[in-house]
C-alpha cells in the first residue's frame, strides 16, 4: 500500500505559463567601422601651441576693443549733448533779444504815429504861411511895378513895409561901423524890434546882415541899441552869459545867429517913408 501511495505521481499543473519576450528598449548605436589600416596616418609628434595662444589672446582683445568703442560712444554723446545745450541757450537769448526788439519796434511805431500827426498839423500851418508869403510877394511886385514909391526909385533896392523903408547895404563892415554906414544912406541902423521884423527879412531876402542887437556885458543881457530887450527873437538866442562878450547878432531869411562883432557883414538900415 505504501508503495502504491509512494508511486502516486503529483498532479500535473495544467496552467499555461506565458512567456514575455525581452525587448531591447535602447537601440544599440552602430559604431562606424574603423578605417582600414593603410589609411592611418602617422601620429604627429608635436601639437600647434601657437594657434591656441592666438585664440586666447584674441578672446582677451575683443573686450578691450568693445570698451574703447563704448568710451568713444559716450564721449560722442556728451559732445552732442553739450552742443544741444549750447544751441538751446543761444535760442533762448535770441528769443529774448527778439522780444526786446519787438517791444522797441512797437514803441517806435507809436512815436511814428505821433510824429505823423504833428507833421500833418505842421503841413497845414506851412500851407497857410505859403499863402501869406504869396500875398506878400504879390504886394511887393505891385510896389516895384510903380514908377516910384515912398522909398524912392525901385532900382535903389529899398523895400517899404508899412510906415518904414528898409535896406541891406552892399558894403560889408564890422558891427560897430553899421551906424555910420546907414547915415550915409540917410537912414539909421536897425536898433529896435518890431513885430514886422521877420517879414522885413523875408522881403529883403537878406543873407547874414547885422542887426542892432548885441550882448551887453554890464547888464548880462541881449539888448537892442535903444536899450529894449528882444521879444520875438529871444527864443532864437542863447542864454546870456559872460562867454558872449564881444558878440553881436546877425540875421538871414530863416536864421538868427551870433558872431564876433569885428567880423565884416552887411548892415540892415531903416528910415521912415518919404512924404
Long-range contacts (C-beta under 8 A, 24 or more apart in sequence): 133-202, 136-199, 136-202, 136-203, 140-203, 150-273, 150-274, 150-275, 151-271, 151-273, 151-274, 152-274, 159-200, 159-203, 159-204, 160-273, 161-196, 161-199, 161-200, 161-203, 162-196, 163-272, 163-273, 164-270, 164-271, 164-272, 164-273, 165-270, 165-271, 165-272, 165-273, 165-274, 166-190, 166-200, 166-203, 166-204, 166-268, 166-269, 166-270, 167-204, 167-268, 167-269, 167-270, 167-271, 168-204, 168-206, 168-209, 168-266, 168-267, 168-268, 168-269, 169-209, 169-266, 169-267, 169-268, 169-269, 170-266, 171-266, 172-264, 172-265, 172-266, 173-264, 173-265, 173-267, 174-261, 174-262, 174-263, 174-264, 175-210, 175-214, 175-248, 175-261, 175-262, 175-263, 175-265, 176-261, 178-210, 178-212, 178-267, 178-269, 179-225, 181-267, 181-269, 182-267, 182-269, 182-270, 185-269, 185-271, 186-271, 187-269, 187-270, 187-271, 188-269, 188-270, 188-271, 189-225, 189-267, 189-268, 189-269, 190-268, 190-269, 190-270, 191-224, 191-225, 191-226, 192-224, 192-225, 192-226, 192-228, 193-224, 193-228, 193-230, 193-231, 193-232, 193-233, 195-232, 197-232, 197-233, 198-232, 200-268, 201-251, 201-252, 201-253, 202-253, 204-268, 205-253, 206-251, 206-252, 206-253, 206-266, 206-268, 207-252, 207-253, 207-266, 208-250, 208-251, 208-252, 208-265, 208-266, 209-250, 209-251, 209-252, 209-265, 209-266, 209-267, 209-268, 210-248, 210-249, 210-250, 210-265, 210-266, 210-267, 210-268, 211-248, 211-249, 211-250, 211-251, 211-268, 212-268, 213-248, 213-249, 214-247, 214-248, 214-249, 214-261, 215-240, 215-244, 215-245, 215-246, 215-247, 215-248, 215-258, 217-242, 217-245, 222-249
